[in-house]
Amino acid sequence: MSKITMGQQTNENTFVKYKKWIIAGLSVYIVPTLILAVLFITYITYGYFGSDLRSHPYQQYIYGGYNVGVQDGNKDRKVNNHPNNRGEYSKSREYLDDIPWLDYKAETEILQKAVIAEKDQYLAQFTGSERGEKLAEMRIKNIKLHMQQKLDERISNVATFYTDYVEKKIKRENYKGDDEYNEALIHEAWRLGYEYGYGSGRSFGEFLAKEML
């Protein structure tokens, strides 16, 4: 009996003696693991709440509709659009007529030309050396003429444009409840995406169309 007691005491004394070393050894493995776990959870949380797809749940349907549209348009292009048949080519391009994003993009290109024209008109009142000074001053002080200010307000991303377009087109007051309203948002987002995707796939083929959204 005394031998058992002495053995227990010896084990306890050994644990007390090396307690700090044991804890330090475990910390080497546990602490970095905990830090990595916290960083991973933080990254996932930030990604979830910071993503545009979370801010606009229906934006994923724009992408979904576009991808399906590209595939369908590409299939019809392979069947009908022959290199030597200009009529079929023109017919395919008609599917990109009146596409909201492309109309908006064309307006932006016109505005870009107006920005240059306005800048040239402004600088024309100065001599050669003064023009350089004015250009440098505009750059340093971030001075923007009227047309440039309007251009800066334009949307440059397709998905962002359609997100804004859907929100403006589908009015909340036209629907009785949130479910009906959200369903309308999703339906319109998918339809617009598909329409643009089909025209892109039909006109340019799947490979090039994938780069257009």
VMD Tcl script that draws the C-alpha trace (Angstrom):
set ca {
  {0.00 0.00 0.00}
  {2.80 2.38 0.92}
  {4.51 1.62 -2.38}
  {1.37 2.67 -4.29}
  {1.14 5.90 -2.30}
  {4.79 6.68 -2.90}
  {4.34 6.03 -6.63}
  {1.43 8.42 -6.80}
  {3.39 11.09 -4.97}
  {6.32 10.61 -7.33}
  {4.05 11.03 -10.38}
  {2.50 14.16 -8.85}
  {5.90 15.61 -8.07}
  {7.09 14.88 -11.61}
  {4.01 16.59 -13.09}
  {4.46 19.64 -10.84}
  {8.15 19.78 -11.73}
  {7.55 19.72 -15.50}
  {4.14 21.42 -15.49}
  {5.38 24.66 -17.01}
  {7.29 22.81 -19.73}
  {4.28 20.68 -20.59}
  {2.01 23.74 -20.84}
  {4.58 25.59 -22.95}
  {4.91 22.60 -25.26}
  {1.16 22.35 -25.76}
  {0.95 26.10 -26.37}
  {3.35 25.79 -29.29}
  {0.76 23.68 -31.09}
  {-2.54 24.99 -29.70}
  {-2.04 28.78 -29.89}
  {-1.14 28.93 -33.62}
  {-4.07 26.62 -34.38}
  {-6.45 28.89 -32.51}
  {-5.08 31.98 -34.29}
  {-5.54 30.34 -37.69}
  {-9.09 29.31 -36.76}
  {-9.99 32.87 -35.73}
  {-8.49 34.32 -38.92}
  {-10.36 31.78 -41.04}
  {-13.69 32.55 -39.34}
  {-13.07 36.29 -39.72}
  {-12.28 35.88 -43.43}
  {-15.41 33.82 -44.06}
  {-17.59 36.27 -42.13}
  {-16.18 39.31 -43.95}
  {-16.52 37.57 -47.30}
  {-20.12 36.65 -46.61}
  {-21.33 40.06 -45.49}
  {-19.04 42.08 -47.78}
  {-19.86 40.25 -50.98}
  {-22.00 41.97 -53.62}
  {-23.92 38.73 -53.95}
  {-24.94 39.07 -50.27}
  {-25.80 42.76 -50.64}
  {-27.88 41.96 -53.71}
  {-29.09 38.35 -53.42}
  {-30.56 38.39 -56.92}
  {-27.28 39.39 -58.57}
  {-26.33 35.73 -58.84}
  {-29.35 35.27 -61.13}
  {-27.91 37.83 -63.53}
  {-24.81 35.66 -63.84}
  {-26.89 32.48 -63.97}
  {-29.17 33.78 -66.71}
  {-26.21 35.12 -68.67}
  {-24.33 31.81 -68.62}
  {-27.38 29.85 -69.78}
  {-28.07 32.46 -72.46}
  {-24.50 32.25 -73.76}
  {-24.77 28.48 -74.12}
  {-28.11 28.68 -75.95}
  {-26.92 31.50 -78.19}
  {-23.74 29.63 -79.03}
  {-25.72 26.52 -79.99}
  {-27.91 28.50 -82.40}
  {-24.84 30.28 -83.76}
  {-23.20 26.98 -84.67}
  {-26.31 25.86 -86.54}
  {-27.17 29.08 -88.41}
  {-24.16 31.35 -88.53}
  {-21.89 30.29 -91.40}
  {-18.79 32.36 -92.26}
  {-19.92 32.95 -95.86}
  {-23.49 33.79 -95.00}
  {-23.58 37.49 -94.09}
  {-27.35 37.40 -93.70}
  {-27.16 34.92 -90.85}
  {-24.35 36.93 -89.23}
  {-26.43 40.12 -89.33}
  {-29.41 38.25 -87.95}
  {-27.33 37.05 -85.01}
  {-26.12 40.57 -84.27}
  {-29.73 41.77 -84.11}
  {-30.05 39.95 -80.78}
  {-27.74 42.57 -79.28}
  {-30.01 45.43 -80.34}
  {-31.69 47.36 -77.53}
  {-29.77 45.52 -74.81}
  {-29.89 47.90 -71.79}
  {-26.22 47.49 -70.88}
  {-24.98 47.98 -74.45}
  {-27.16 51.07 -74.91}
  {-25.78 52.45 -71.65}
  {-22.22 51.60 -72.74}
  {-22.75 53.39 -76.07}
  {-23.96 56.48 -74.18}
  {-20.84 56.31 -72.02}
  {-18.60 56.21 -75.10}
  {-20.34 59.30 -76.48}
  {-19.79 61.04 -73.13}
  {-16.10 60.09 -73.20}
  {-15.72 61.92 -76.51}
  {-17.58 64.90 -75.05}
  {-15.13 64.95 -72.14}
  {-12.19 65.31 -74.52}
  {-13.99 67.96 -76.60}
  {-14.82 69.98 -73.48}
  {-11.23 69.76 -72.23}
  {-9.86 70.87 -75.63}
  {-12.29 73.79 -75.70}
  {-11.25 74.83 -72.19}
  {-7.52 74.64 -72.97}
  {-7.90 76.44 -76.29}
  {-8.15 79.79 -74.48}
  {-4.57 79.43 -73.23}
  {-1.22 79.61 -75.04}
  {0.93 76.52 -75.55}
  {2.96 76.81 -72.33}
  {-0.09 77.81 -70.30}
  {-1.97 74.75 -71.49}
  {0.69 72.52 -70.00}
  {0.47 74.38 -66.70}
  {-3.34 74.12 -66.69}
  {-3.24 70.42 -67.46}
  {-0.77 69.85 -64.62}
  {-2.88 71.97 -62.28}
  {-6.02 70.01 -63.17}
  {-4.20 66.78 -62.46}
  {-2.59 67.85 -59.19}
  {-5.69 69.54 -57.77}
  {-8.07 66.95 -59.24}
  {-10.01 69.65 -61.10}
  {-12.77 68.13 -63.24}
  {-14.88 69.84 -65.84}
  {-18.63 69.29 -66.07}
  {-18.55 66.41 -68.57}
  {-15.82 64.62 -66.63}
  {-17.92 64.83 -63.48}
  {-20.85 63.27 -65.35}
  {-18.58 60.53 -66.72}
  {-17.32 59.68 -63.24}
  {-20.90 59.05 -62.15}
  {-21.37 56.37 -64.83}
  {-21.35 52.68 -63.89}
  {-18.46 50.75 -65.45}
  {-19.34 47.20 -64.33}
  {-22.00 45.11 -66.11}
  {-23.27 43.27 -63.03}
  {-23.45 46.50 -61.02}
  {-25.34 48.17 -63.85}
  {-27.93 45.39 -64.03}
  {-28.25 45.31 -60.25}
  {-29.12 49.00 -60.27}
  {-31.31 48.55 -63.37}
  {-33.38 45.78 -61.77}
  {-33.87 47.76 -58.55}
  {-35.15 50.77 -60.48}
  {-37.41 48.73 -62.77}
  {-39.02 46.51 -60.12}
  {-40.81 48.82 -57.70}
  {-41.60 47.53 -54.21}
  {-44.95 49.33 -54.10}
  {-46.22 47.27 -57.03}
  {-46.18 44.04 -54.99}
  {-48.22 42.92 -52.03}
  {-45.52 41.16 -50.02}
  {-41.76 40.69 -49.78}
  {-41.88 37.19 -51.25}
  {-43.69 38.37 -54.36}
  {-41.34 41.34 -54.68}
  {-38.19 39.21 -54.31}
  {-39.51 36.71 -56.83}
  {-40.04 39.55 -59.32}
  {-36.48 40.79 -58.72}
  {-35.05 37.33 -59.33}
  {-37.15 36.77 -62.45}
  {-36.18 40.11 -63.99}
  {-32.50 39.66 -63.08}
  {-32.40 36.23 -64.73}
  {-34.30 37.45 -67.80}
  {-31.98 40.41 -68.37}
  {-28.92 38.24 -67.87}
  {-30.22 35.63 -70.28}
  {-31.13 38.21 -72.92}
  {-27.64 39.70 -72.88}
  {-26.02 36.26 -72.70}
  {-27.97 34.88 -75.65}
  {-27.10 37.85 -77.86}
  {-23.43 37.62 -76.87}
  {-23.23 33.87 -77.43}
  {-25.12 34.08 -80.72}
  {-22.89 36.89 -82.04}
  {-19.44 36.03 -80.69}
  {-19.50 32.42 -79.57}
  {-19.17 31.01 -76.07}
  {-15.43 31.64 -75.60}
  {-15.54 35.39 -76.27}
  {-18.96 35.87 -74.65}
  {-17.68 34.55 -71.32}
  {-15.45 37.61 -71.08}
  {-18.29 40.09 -71.60}
  {-19.86 39.91 -68.14}
}
mol new
graphics top color blue
foreach p $ca { graphics top sphere $p radius 0.5 }
foreach p [lrange $ca 0 end-1] q [lrange $ca 1 end] { graphics top cylinder $p $q radius 0.2 }
display resetview
